[in-house]
Amino acid sequence: MKKTMKVSIRELVEFVYKEGSIDLRFQSRSSMLIGTRLHQKWQKQYKEGDEKEVFLKGEKEAGGLVYHLEGRCDGIHYDDGEVTVEEIKSTAKSLDLIEGGSRVHWAQGECYAYLLAKEKELSHVSVQLTYIEVETERTKSFMHTYSIEELERIVKETLIAYTPFATVILTNEESKLKSVPGLTFPYPSYRKGQKKLAGAVYKTVTESKSLYANAPTGTGKTISTLFPAIKAMAEGNSKWYYVTAKTITRTVAEEALLLLENKGLAHRTVTITAKDKICFKEETICQKEYCEFANGYYDRINGALIDILTQETIITRPIIESYASKHRVCPFEYSIDLSYLVDGVICDYNYIFDPRVSLKRMSDESKKKTNLLIDEAHNLVGRGREMYSAALTKSAFLQIKKRHPDHEGLKQAITAVNKQFLRLKKEEDADTRVELDGSFVETIAGFIEIAEKCLGEMGREWSEEFMQLYFDSISFVRISNLYSEEHRFVIGRSSQDVEVKLYCIDPSKLIKQVTRPYQSSVFFSATLLPFSYYFQQLGGSEEDYRFLIPSPFQHNQWQVGIHPISTRFRDRERTLPIIIRSIEETFNGYKGNYLIFFSSYSYMQKAYDRMNKKSMDAVVLIQEPNMSEREREEFLREFRSDREQPVIGLAVLGGIFSEGIDLKGDRLKGVIVVGVGLPQPSMEQEIIKDYFNAMGMNGYDYAYVYPGLNKVFQSGGRLIRSEEDRGVLKLIDDRYLTPKYRDLLLDEWKEYRIIT
């Protein structure tokens, strides 16, 4: 029996006929919406009996395979027995530069014409290619009539050109499906709680549900979520995304896949690395004149895809770089193209949740067969607020007006925006408003339209600041379309500037909106605590599954002490000497490597300056702001178990060293947390507090206590990483002994002694 392959017409023709370079000098971000509007406007002129948005499908044998072809053609015209398939394309290009139409567009029309001819038994069909110029809405059409024999030949040639790629995809799919049923857990036995977590994930995936799981350190969360998600592929679930906020957790996921591969798994995965990190050039300028990897990208990408998918399984960053270099293609775009072709993708939250950068080519159909595994899910609340907020400043617009004074249209658009800023500055209404200011958003949309015309002008170099303002404005309008009662319209006034912010207070509905089309979503973390807070903030609802298991470690692995000293801002100067003495006593009483966490850089710096390093006989390191990956690695490398002189690392709560790092055994003997991690008071935190108070909840807890404690749990979680680990945990703050904080402490920390 011949192998079959389902393929969409667009996917087929783009693979075979797309050519040329990546050129991101300018691509209209609103072009998709404009394109849809222009399509609809053109289709409204169709006469009675004509059809629009027609779904076509059919079968065709070629290259030893049977192809199931399908797609939606823009229109079909019927004139006195003559039938014409129309393909409509909107373009930012001037129509004068379009001669004859693009081969990839003709091929799309020809494939639709073939499917229609077969369905209606027609001897010939015409194809009309219509281009609509975005700026002027002028149109230009090209037409050609084909016999059924011609269409048959074109489609067959196209499929034969596609067959080497189809063969690789089918072979990989076959080997995956053979390997999954016999796949076993990669360790001799399950850790405490691990089997239950894996079972809960499998049930969630196979029942197309959502799961919120708090699985403490030591449960082995990564393998306990990946293994069941992959096992469920035997049930026909075709894909998974492992999304996380940290590079280190991506590496852990890659290591888990290697274990499964050693157990016989045959499936392909890719890790997506941010464009600015993986770019081969000094500057990330995606233009063919500047970058040889962007120049001619589409002429070489097919060979690069077939090569890597034939040779590699776990496609990590170094592998992407190696093949991208070999085939001279952009490594970032290469990884994005691969993400649509592999079985699993490891990536940052952005690629799923951020409306600015999410993977746009993923159809609702493919989402239905895709499972989301969301690691360190407690981070998604803060990141969600950022992703669904946007801000603009008056000064940014005035700066562009000064930089480009000779462009009349741009000058007028910025003057209009400036008037809106001045109006808001003068208004005596509250700085924080529930209603969206529609006229402000409209004026920004007007600026975007003019900016797109400017950016579309060829041969003109626009400043980086202008590009940034354009993207910020696009983001602002995009968020205004998501604006709801969970947002606030915030005006920040100062003598120098005015800032307007669309601030997302509660991201839960938007997170739920994103995950809803997917087959299933698993939100998991070692500290999804307090659970009710994160369950609500991540969009949990009645029908979703909840899973909480105790720590797999014994209580006696921790020596927990609470030293009730005030770390409140007003008391810091007075209590800092006592805190330093407390740190020294703990270190001298239980020697080894320590991490000490503070609530801010300035507090940490003051403690560092006053510490008597000699009396402790230790190497004292301090976390610097904006450390590079190399600097972070060097910091962590100092935590060796064989040191003569132990190391004390000072770090910031909620920072890069407070989660996602693994210092097992004697690499870490103690963790001291100074304070309760409360976020700095700010207008945003106060907005959160007021919002949840108005909802009848404890706003102060939502804005300050819960996010603060989560940072404490994460930092303390660095201490015990395996069954063999033993260590000292000291919490310095008198609030830990109040009923509220005592009740919220982790179970494994509740057997503490009070230090006086």
Secondary structure, DSSP 8 states (H G I E B T S, - for coil): ---EEEEEHHHHHHHHH--S----S---TTHHHHHHHHHHHHHTT--TT-EEEEEEEEEEEETTEEEEEEEEEEEEEEETTEEEEEEEEEESS-GGG--S--HHHHHHHHHHHHHHHHHHT-SEEEEEEEEEETTT--EEEEEEEEEHHHHHHHHHHHHHHHHHHHHHHHHHHHHHHHHSTT---SSSS--TTHHHHHHHHHHHHHTT-EEEEE--TTS-HHHHHHHHHHHGGGGT--EEEEEES-HHHHHHHHHHHHHHHHTT----EEE---HHHH-SSSS----TTT-TTTTTHHHHHHHHHHHHHHH-SEE-HHHHHHHHHHHT--HHHHHHHHHTTSSEEEEETHHHH-TTTS-TT--HHHHTTEEEEETTTTHHHHHHHHHT-EEEEHHHHHHHHHH-TT-HHHHHHHHHHHHHHHHHHH--S-SEESS--HHHHHHHHHHHHHHHHHHHSTT----HHHHHHHHHHHHHHHHHHH--TTEEEEEEE-SS-EEEEEEES--HHHHHHHHTTSSEEEEEETT--SHHHHHHHTT--TTSEEEE---SS-GGGEEEEEE-----GGGHHHHHHHHHHHHHHHHHHS-S-EEEEESSHHHHHHHHHH--HHHHT-EEEE--TT--HHHHHHHHHT--TT-SS-EEEEEETTSTTSSS----GGG--EEEEES-------HHHHHHHHHHHHTTS-HHIIIIIHHHHHHHHHHHTTS--STT--EEEEEE-GGGGSHHHHHHS-GGG-S-EE--
